[in-house]
Amino acid sequence: MFSDLTLAERIPAGHPARQMGVLVDRALVQVDAELEKLYAETGRPSIAWKEIF
């Protein structure tokens, strides 16, 4: 099935997944420097969670 809706458009404003997204963003900010060391120098860039919501 194909759709033009983004993930953000599919999840209602008051849905708990949005609140979880905020918590995950805060946690990832704290470990961002460590995660950055794991990324390859070549290839496709990663997609940040906040870009999805």
CHARMM internal coordinates of N, CA and C (Angstrom, degrees):
IC EDIT
DIST 1 N 1 CA 1.4444
DIST 1 CA 1 C 1.5274
ANGL 1 N 1 CA 1 C 108.07
DIST 1 C 2 N 1.3238
ANGL 1 CA 1 C 2 N 116.95
DIHE 1 N 1 CA 1 C 2 N 135.05
DIST 2 N 2 CA 1.4589
ANGL 1 C 2 N 2 CA 122.50
DIHE 1 CA 1 C 2 N 2 CA 179.23
DIST 2 CA 2 C 1.5208
ANGL 2 N 2 CA 2 C 109.74
DIHE 1 C 2 N 2 CA 2 C -112.22
DIST 2 C 3 N 1.3130
ANGL 2 CA 2 C 3 N 115.72
DIHE 2 N 2 CA 2 C 3 N 150.21
DIST 3 N 3 CA 1.4602
ANGL 2 C 3 N 3 CA 120.80
DIHE 2 CA 2 C 3 N 3 CA -179.39
DIST 3 CA 3 C 1.5213
ANGL 3 N 3 CA 3 C 109.73
DIHE 2 C 3 N 3 CA 3 C -151.44
DIST 3 C 4 N 1.3446
ANGL 3 CA 3 C 4 N 116.21
DIHE 3 N 3 CA 3 C 4 N 151.23
DIST 4 N 4 CA 1.4625
ANGL 3 C 4 N 4 CA 120.78
DIHE 3 CA 3 C 4 N 4 CA 177.03
DIST 4 CA 4 C 1.5257
ANGL 4 N 4 CA 4 C 111.39
DIHE 3 C 4 N 4 CA 4 C -89.11
DIST 4 C 5 N 1.3241
ANGL 4 CA 4 C 5 N 117.94
DIHE 4 N 4 CA 4 C 5 N -7.59
DIST 5 N 5 CA 1.4596
ANGL 4 C 5 N 5 CA 120.91
DIHE 4 CA 4 C 5 N 5 CA -175.99
DIST 5 CA 5 C 1.5267
ANGL 5 N 5 CA 5 C 111.06
DIHE 4 C 5 N 5 CA 5 C -73.70
DIST 5 C 6 N 1.3233
ANGL 5 CA 5 C 6 N 115.66
DIHE 5 N 5 CA 5 C 6 N 138.82
DIST 6 N 6 CA 1.4523
ANGL 5 C 6 N 6 CA 120.45
DIHE 5 CA 5 C 6 N 6 CA 174.18
DIST 6 CA 6 C 1.5283
ANGL 6 N 6 CA 6 C 108.30
DIHE 5 C 6 N 6 CA 6 C -81.58
DIST 6 C 7 N 1.3190
ANGL 6 CA 6 C 7 N 115.63
DIHE 6 N 6 CA 6 C 7 N 168.12
DIST 7 N 7 CA 1.4597
ANGL 6 C 7 N 7 CA 119.68
DIHE 6 CA 6 C 7 N 7 CA 177.47
DIST 7 CA 7 C 1.5241
ANGL 7 N 7 CA 7 C 110.12
DIHE 6 C 7 N 7 CA 7 C -60.35
DIST 7 C 8 N 1.3270
ANGL 7 CA 7 C 8 N 117.24
DIHE 7 N 7 CA 7 C 8 N -40.71
DIST 8 N 8 CA 1.4642
ANGL 7 C 8 N 8 CA 121.37
DIHE 7 CA 7 C 8 N 8 CA 179.32
DIST 8 CA 8 C 1.5297
ANGL 8 N 8 CA 8 C 111.65
DIHE 7 C 8 N 8 CA 8 C -61.96
DIST 8 C 9 N 1.3174
ANGL 8 CA 8 C 9 N 117.29
DIHE 8 N 8 CA 8 C 9 N -34.43
DIST 9 N 9 CA 1.4659
ANGL 8 C 9 N 9 CA 120.72
DIHE 8 CA 8 C 9 N 9 CA 179.29
DIST 9 CA 9 C 1.5259
ANGL 9 N 9 CA 9 C 111.72
DIHE 8 C 9 N 9 CA 9 C -74.99
DIST 9 C 10 N 1.2936
ANGL 9 CA 9 C 10 N 117.49
DIHE 9 N 9 CA 9 C 10 N -24.40
DIST 10 N 10 CA 1.4656
ANGL 9 C 10 N 10 CA 121.30
DIHE 9 CA 9 C 10 N 10 CA -178.52
DIST 10 CA 10 C 1.5294
ANGL 10 N 10 CA 10 C 112.61
DIHE 9 C 10 N 10 CA 10 C -80.66
DIST 10 C 11 N 1.3251
ANGL 10 CA 10 C 11 N 117.22
DIHE 10 N 10 CA 10 C 11 N -24.97
DIST 11 N 11 CA 1.4655
ANGL 10 C 11 N 11 CA 120.68
DIHE 10 CA 10 C 11 N 11 CA -175.92
DIST 11 CA 11 C 1.5190
ANGL 11 N 11 CA 11 C 109.29
DIHE 10 C 11 N 11 CA 11 C -99.78
DIST 11 C 12 N 1.3366
ANGL 11 CA 11 C 12 N 117.00
DIHE 11 N 11 CA 11 C 12 N 119.42
DIST 12 N 12 CA 1.4699
ANGL 11 C 12 N 12 CA 120.52
DIHE 11 CA 11 C 12 N 12 CA -178.64
DIST 12 CA 12 C 1.5294
ANGL 12 N 12 CA 12 C 112.05
DIHE 11 C 12 N 12 CA 12 C -59.80
DIST 12 C 13 N 1.3204
ANGL 12 CA 12 C 13 N 116.47
DIHE 12 N 12 CA 12 C 13 N 154.44
DIST 13 N 13 CA 1.4665
ANGL 12 C 13 N 13 CA 122.70
DIHE 12 CA 12 C 13 N 13 CA -175.79
DIST 13 CA 13 C 1.5322
ANGL 13 N 13 CA 13 C 112.60
DIHE 12 C 13 N 13 CA 13 C -55.85
DIST 13 C 14 N 1.3112
ANGL 13 CA 13 C 14 N 119.01
DIHE 13 N 13 CA 13 C 14 N -39.11
DIST 14 N 14 CA 1.4636
ANGL 13 C 14 N 14 CA 121.29
DIHE 13 CA 13 C 14 N 14 CA -176.28
DIST 14 CA 14 C 1.5200
ANGL 14 N 14 CA 14 C 114.78
DIHE 13 C 14 N 14 CA 14 C -92.45
DIST 14 C 15 N 1.3121
ANGL 14 CA 14 C 15 N 117.82
DIHE 14 N 14 CA 14 C 15 N 7.93
DIST 15 N 15 CA 1.4639
ANGL 14 C 15 N 15 CA 121.38
DIHE 14 CA 14 C 15 N 15 CA -176.51
DIST 15 CA 15 C 1.5281
ANGL 15 N 15 CA 15 C 111.16
DIHE 14 C 15 N 15 CA 15 C -69.87
DIST 15 C 16 N 1.3395
ANGL 15 CA 15 C 16 N 117.98
DIHE 15 N 15 CA 15 C 16 N 141.01
DIST 16 N 16 CA 1.4698
ANGL 15 C 16 N 16 CA 121.45
DIHE 15 CA 15 C 16 N 16 CA -179.81
DIST 16 CA 16 C 1.5286
ANGL 16 N 16 CA 16 C 114.15
DIHE 15 C 16 N 16 CA 16 C -58.25
DIST 16 C 17 N 1.3128
ANGL 16 CA 16 C 17 N 118.26
DIHE 16 N 16 CA 16 C 17 N -25.32
DIST 17 N 17 CA 1.4685
ANGL 16 C 17 N 17 CA 120.51
DIHE 16 CA 16 C 17 N 17 CA 178.96
DIST 17 CA 17 C 1.5238
ANGL 17 N 17 CA 17 C 111.31
DIHE 16 C 17 N 17 CA 17 C -61.13
DIST 17 C 18 N 1.3052
ANGL 17 CA 17 C 18 N 117.11
DIHE 17 N 17 CA 17 C 18 N -32.04
DIST 18 N 18 CA 1.4691
ANGL 17 C 18 N 18 CA 119.99
DIHE 17 CA 17 C 18 N 18 CA 178.18
DIST 18 CA 18 C 1.5210
ANGL 18 N 18 CA 18 C 110.91
DIHE 17 C 18 N 18 CA 18 C -69.05
DIST 18 C 19 N 1.3303
ANGL 18 CA 18 C 19 N 117.12
DIHE 18 N 18 CA 18 C 19 N -39.85
DIST 19 N 19 CA 1.4636
ANGL 18 C 19 N 19 CA 121.08
DIHE 18 CA 18 C 19 N 19 CA 177.03
DIST 19 CA 19 C 1.5307
ANGL 19 N 19 CA 19 C 110.08
DIHE 18 C 19 N 19 CA 19 C -65.71
DIST 19 C 20 N 1.3269
ANGL 19 CA 19 C 20 N 116.47
DIHE 19 N 19 CA 19 C 20 N -39.54
DIST 20 N 20 CA 1.4557
ANGL 19 C 20 N 20 CA 120.25
DIHE 19 CA 19 C 20 N 20 CA 177.86
DIST 20 CA 20 C 1.5254
ANGL 20 N 20 CA 20 C 110.08
DIHE 19 C 20 N 20 CA 20 C -63.75
DIST 20 C 21 N 1.3198
ANGL 20 CA 20 C 21 N 117.10
DIHE 20 N 20 CA 20 C 21 N -36.40
DIST 21 N 21 CA 1.4545
ANGL 20 C 21 N 21 CA 121.12
DIHE 20 CA 20 C 21 N 21 CA 178.70
DIST 21 CA 21 C 1.5219
ANGL 21 N 21 CA 21 C 111.84
DIHE 20 C 21 N 21 CA 21 C -59.73
DIST 21 C 22 N 1.3245
ANGL 21 CA 21 C 22 N 116.31
DIHE 21 N 21 CA 21 C 22 N -39.77
DIST 22 N 22 CA 1.4639
ANGL 21 C 22 N 22 CA 120.68
DIHE 21 CA 21 C 22 N 22 CA 178.33
DIST 22 CA 22 C 1.5300
ANGL 22 N 22 CA 22 C 109.79
DIHE 21 C 22 N 22 CA 22 C -63.84
DIST 22 C 23 N 1.3223
ANGL 22 CA 22 C 23 N 117.01
DIHE 22 N 22 CA 22 C 23 N -43.85
DIST 23 N 23 CA 1.4726
ANGL 22 C 23 N 23 CA 121.04
DIHE 22 CA 22 C 23 N 23 CA 179.46
DIST 23 CA 23 C 1.5232
ANGL 23 N 23 CA 23 C 111.38
DIHE 22 C 23 N 23 CA 23 C -64.54
DIST 23 C 24 N 1.3166
ANGL 23 CA 23 C 24 N 116.63
DIHE 23 N 23 CA 23 C 24 N -41.43
DIST 24 N 24 CA 1.4582
ANGL 23 C 24 N 24 CA 120.84
DIHE 23 CA 23 C 24 N 24 CA 179.32
DIST 24 CA 24 C 1.5259
ANGL 24 N 24 CA 24 C 110.13
DIHE 23 C 24 N 24 CA 24 C -64.76
DIST 24 C 25 N 1.3249
ANGL 24 CA 24 C 25 N 117.20
DIHE 24 N 24 CA 24 C 25 N -42.02
DIST 25 N 25 CA 1.4708
ANGL 24 C 25 N 25 CA 120.43
DIHE 24 CA 24 C 25 N 25 CA 177.64
DIST 25 CA 25 C 1.5180
ANGL 25 N 25 CA 25 C 111.01
DIHE 24 C 25 N 25 CA 25 C -57.91
DIST 25 C 26 N 1.3266
ANGL 25 CA 25 C 26 N 117.14
DIHE 25 N 25 CA 25 C 26 N -44.52
DIST 26 N 26 CA 1.4699
ANGL 25 C 26 N 26 CA 120.92
DIHE 25 CA 25 C 26 N 26 CA -179.95
DIST 26 CA 26 C 1.5288
ANGL 26 N 26 CA 26 C 110.73
DIHE 25 C 26 N 26 CA 26 C -62.84
DIST 26 C 27 N 1.3167
ANGL 26 CA 26 C 27 N 116.69
DIHE 26 N 26 CA 26 C 27 N -41.84
DIST 27 N 27 CA 1.4678
ANGL 26 C 27 N 27 CA 120.34
DIHE 26 CA 26 C 27 N 27 CA -179.96
DIST 27 CA 27 C 1.5264
ANGL 27 N 27 CA 27 C 110.74
DIHE 26 C 27 N 27 CA 27 C -66.72
DIST 27 C 28 N 1.3226
ANGL 27 CA 27 C 28 N 117.33
DIHE 27 N 27 CA 27 C 28 N -41.76
DIST 28 N 28 CA 1.4603
ANGL 27 C 28 N 28 CA 120.41
DIHE 27 CA 27 C 28 N 28 CA -178.29
DIST 28 CA 28 C 1.5202
ANGL 28 N 28 CA 28 C 112.41
DIHE 27 C 28 N 28 CA 28 C -67.88
DIST 28 C 29 N 1.3147
ANGL 28 CA 28 C 29 N 117.55
DIHE 28 N 28 CA 28 C 29 N -31.41
DIST 29 N 29 CA 1.4643
ANGL 28 C 29 N 29 CA 120.55
DIHE 28 CA 28 C 29 N 29 CA 177.17
DIST 29 CA 29 C 1.5286
ANGL 29 N 29 CA 29 C 109.49
DIHE 28 C 29 N 29 CA 29 C -61.28
DIST 29 C 30 N 1.3280
ANGL 29 CA 29 C 30 N 116.10
DIHE 29 N 29 CA 29 C 30 N -37.58
DIST 30 N 30 CA 1.4594
ANGL 29 C 30 N 30 CA 120.63
DIHE 29 CA 29 C 30 N 30 CA -178.21
DIST 30 CA 30 C 1.5287
ANGL 30 N 30 CA 30 C 112.66
DIHE 29 C 30 N 30 CA 30 C -69.51
DIST 30 C 31 N 1.3188
ANGL 30 CA 30 C 31 N 118.12
DIHE 30 N 30 CA 30 C 31 N -28.68
DIST 31 N 31 CA 1.4698
ANGL 30 C 31 N 31 CA 120.87
DIHE 30 CA 30 C 31 N 31 CA -178.06
DIST 31 CA 31 C 1.5257
ANGL 31 N 31 CA 31 C 112.34
DIHE 30 C 31 N 31 CA 31 C -109.42
DIST 31 C 32 N 1.3237
ANGL 31 CA 31 C 32 N 116.85
DIHE 31 N 31 CA 31 C 32 N 9.13
DIST 32 N 32 CA 1.4588
ANGL 31 C 32 N 32 CA 121.28
DIHE 31 CA 31 C 32 N 32 CA -175.66
DIST 32 CA 32 C 1.5293
ANGL 32 N 32 CA 32 C 112.99
DIHE 31 C 32 N 32 CA 32 C -57.09
DIST 32 C 33 N 1.3115
ANGL 32 CA 32 C 33 N 117.78
DIHE 32 N 32 CA 32 C 33 N -44.03
DIST 33 N 33 CA 1.4690
ANGL 32 C 33 N 33 CA 120.82
DIHE 32 CA 32 C 33 N 33 CA -178.33
DIST 33 CA 33 C 1.5306
ANGL 33 N 33 CA 33 C 111.04
DIHE 32 C 33 N 33 CA 33 C -62.59
DIST 33 C 34 N 1.3154
ANGL 33 CA 33 C 34 N 116.96
DIHE 33 N 33 CA 33 C 34 N -39.27
DIST 34 N 34 CA 1.4688
ANGL 33 C 34 N 34 CA 120.24
DIHE 33 CA 33 C 34 N 34 CA 178.91
DIST 34 CA 34 C 1.5230
ANGL 34 N 34 CA 34 C 111.24
DIHE 33 C 34 N 34 CA 34 C -70.10
DIST 34 C 35 N 1.3146
ANGL 34 CA 34 C 35 N 117.18
DIHE 34 N 34 CA 34 C 35 N -40.25
DIST 35 N 35 CA 1.4612
ANGL 34 C 35 N 35 CA 120.75
DIHE 34 CA 34 C 35 N 35 CA 179.28
DIST 35 CA 35 C 1.5243
ANGL 35 N 35 CA 35 C 111.25
DIHE 34 C 35 N 35 CA 35 C -66.88
DIST 35 C 36 N 1.3235
ANGL 35 CA 35 C 36 N 116.49
DIHE 35 N 35 CA 35 C 36 N -34.95
DIST 36 N 36 CA 1.4600
ANGL 35 C 36 N 36 CA 121.22
DIHE 35 CA 35 C 36 N 36 CA -179.61
DIST 36 CA 36 C 1.5285
ANGL 36 N 36 CA 36 C 110.87
DIHE 35 C 36 N 36 CA 36 C -57.92
DIST 36 C 37 N 1.3168
ANGL 36 CA 36 C 37 N 117.43
DIHE 36 N 36 CA 36 C 37 N -34.75
DIST 37 N 37 CA 1.4694
ANGL 36 C 37 N 37 CA 122.14
DIHE 36 CA 36 C 37 N 37 CA 179.90
DIST 37 CA 37 C 1.5322
ANGL 37 N 37 CA 37 C 111.97
DIHE 36 C 37 N 37 CA 37 C -65.12
DIST 37 C 38 N 1.3232
ANGL 37 CA 37 C 38 N 116.99
DIHE 37 N 37 CA 37 C 38 N -23.53
DIST 38 N 38 CA 1.4624
ANGL 37 C 38 N 38 CA 121.61
DIHE 37 CA 37 C 38 N 38 CA -176.47
DIST 38 CA 38 C 1.5225
ANGL 38 N 38 CA 38 C 113.70
DIHE 37 C 38 N 38 CA 38 C -86.24
DIST 38 C 39 N 1.3173
ANGL 38 CA 38 C 39 N 117.50
DIHE 38 N 38 CA 38 C 39 N -15.99
DIST 39 N 39 CA 1.4599
ANGL 38 C 39 N 39 CA 120.48
DIHE 38 CA 38 C 39 N 39 CA -177.75
DIST 39 CA 39 C 1.5227
ANGL 39 N 39 CA 39 C 110.90
DIHE 38 C 39 N 39 CA 39 C -73.36
DIST 39 C 40 N 1.3020
ANGL 39 CA 39 C 40 N 115.80
DIHE 39 N 39 CA 39 C 40 N 143.30
DIST 40 N 40 CA 1.4640
ANGL 39 C 40 N 40 CA 121.55
DIHE 39 CA 39 C 40 N 40 CA 177.83
DIST 40 CA 40 C 1.5276
ANGL 40 N 40 CA 40 C 109.47
DIHE 39 C 40 N 40 CA 40 C -72.71
DIST 40 C 41 N 1.3177
ANGL 40 CA 40 C 41 N 115.94
DIHE 40 N 40 CA 40 C 41 N 154.85
DIST 41 N 41 CA 1.4643
ANGL 40 C 41 N 41 CA 121.05
DIHE 40 CA 40 C 41 N 41 CA 178.18
DIST 41 CA 41 C 1.5314
ANGL 41 N 41 CA 41 C 111.11
DIHE 40 C 41 N 41 CA 41 C -74.61
DIST 41 C 42 N 1.3318
ANGL 41 CA 41 C 42 N 116.84
DIHE 41 N 41 CA 41 C 42 N -24.44
DIST 42 N 42 CA 1.4563
ANGL 41 C 42 N 42 CA 121.48
DIHE 41 CA 41 C 42 N 42 CA -178.38
DIST 42 CA 42 C 1.5223
ANGL 42 N 42 CA 42 C 109.66
DIHE 41 C 42 N 42 CA 42 C -117.52
DIST 42 C 43 N 1.3062
ANGL 42 CA 42 C 43 N 116.44
DIHE 42 N 42 CA 42 C 43 N 169.87
DIST 43 N 43 CA 1.4584
ANGL 42 C 43 N 43 CA 120.61
DIHE 42 CA 42 C 43 N 43 CA 177.45
DIST 43 CA 43 C 1.5137
ANGL 43 N 43 CA 43 C 112.25
DIHE 42 C 43 N 43 CA 43 C 100.56
DIST 43 C 44 N 1.2961
ANGL 43 CA 43 C 44 N 114.64
DIHE 43 N 43 CA 43 C 44 N -170.24
DIST 44 N 44 CA 1.4591
ANGL 43 C 44 N 44 CA 120.62
DIHE 43 CA 43 C 44 N 44 CA -177.24
DIST 44 CA 44 C 1.5229
ANGL 44 N 44 CA 44 C 110.38
DIHE 43 C 44 N 44 CA 44 C -80.51
DIST 44 C 45 N 1.3295
ANGL 44 CA 44 C 45 N 117.22
DIHE 44 N 44 CA 44 C 45 N 142.74
DIST 45 N 45 CA 1.4643
ANGL 44 C 45 N 45 CA 119.57
DIHE 44 CA 44 C 45 N 45 CA 178.13
DIST 45 CA 45 C 1.5219
ANGL 45 N 45 CA 45 C 110.91
DIHE 44 C 45 N 45 CA 45 C -70.90
DIST 45 C 46 N 1.3107
ANGL 45 CA 45 C 46 N 116.18
DIHE 45 N 45 CA 45 C 46 N 154.64
DIST 46 N 46 CA 1.4580
ANGL 45 C 46 N 46 CA 120.40
DIHE 45 CA 45 C 46 N 46 CA 177.01
DIST 46 CA 46 C 1.5268
ANGL 46 N 46 CA 46 C 109.24
DIHE 45 C 46 N 46 CA 46 C -74.85
DIST 46 C 47 N 1.3207
ANGL 46 CA 46 C 47 N 115.98
DIHE 46 N 46 CA 46 C 47 N 163.73
DIST 47 N 47 CA 1.4459
ANGL 46 C 47 N 47 CA 121.73
DIHE 46 CA 46 C 47 N 47 CA 179.49
DIST 47 CA 47 C 1.5254
ANGL 47 N 47 CA 47 C 107.66
DIHE 46 C 47 N 47 CA 47 C -110.73
DIST 47 C 48 N 1.3015
ANGL 47 CA 47 C 48 N 117.25
DIHE 47 N 47 CA 47 C 48 N 118.86
DIST 48 N 48 CA 1.4517
ANGL 47 C 48 N 48 CA 121.24
DIHE 47 CA 47 C 48 N 48 CA -179.86
DIST 48 CA 48 C 1.5258
ANGL 48 N 48 CA 48 C 110.24
DIHE 47 C 48 N 48 CA 48 C -69.11
DIST 48 C 49 N 1.3382
ANGL 48 CA 48 C 49 N 116.76
DIHE 48 N 48 CA 48 C 49 N 146.06
DIST 49 N 49 CA 1.4584
ANGL 48 C 49 N 49 CA 122.76
DIHE 48 CA 48 C 49 N 49 CA 179.48
DIST 49 CA 49 C 1.5233
ANGL 49 N 49 CA 49 C 111.24
DIHE 48 C 49 N 49 CA 49 C -56.26
DIST 49 C 50 N 1.3346
ANGL 49 CA 49 C 50 N 116.90
DIHE 49 N 49 CA 49 C 50 N -42.67
DIST 50 N 50 CA 1.4556
ANGL 49 C 50 N 50 CA 119.79
DIHE 49 CA 49 C 50 N 50 CA -176.46
DIST 50 CA 50 C 1.5154
ANGL 50 N 50 CA 50 C 112.64
DIHE 49 C 50 N 50 CA 50 C -65.38
DIST 50 C 51 N 1.3315
ANGL 50 CA 50 C 51 N 117.67
DIHE 50 N 50 CA 50 C 51 N -18.63
DIST 51 N 51 CA 1.4610
ANGL 50 C 51 N 51 CA 120.16
DIHE 50 CA 50 C 51 N 51 CA 175.80
DIST 51 CA 51 C 1.5254
ANGL 51 N 51 CA 51 C 111.14
DIHE 50 C 51 N 51 CA 51 C -75.56
DIST 51 C 52 N 1.3198
ANGL 51 CA 51 C 52 N 116.35
DIHE 51 N 51 CA 51 C 52 N -21.51
DIST 52 N 52 CA 1.4603
ANGL 51 C 52 N 52 CA 120.00
DIHE 51 CA 51 C 52 N 52 CA -179.64
DIST 52 CA 52 C 1.5269
ANGL 52 N 52 CA 52 C 110.45
DIHE 51 C 52 N 52 CA 52 C -80.31
DIST 52 C 53 N 1.3253
ANGL 52 CA 52 C 53 N 117.10
DIHE 52 N 52 CA 52 C 53 N -45.21
DIST 53 N 53 CA 1.4660
ANGL 52 C 53 N 53 CA 120.94
DIHE 52 CA 52 C 53 N 53 CA -179.72
DIST 53 CA 53 C 1.4779
ANGL 53 N 53 CA 53 C 108.31
DIHE 52 C 53 N 53 CA 53 C -91.51
END
COOR INIT
IC SEED 1 N 1 CA 1 C
IC BUILD
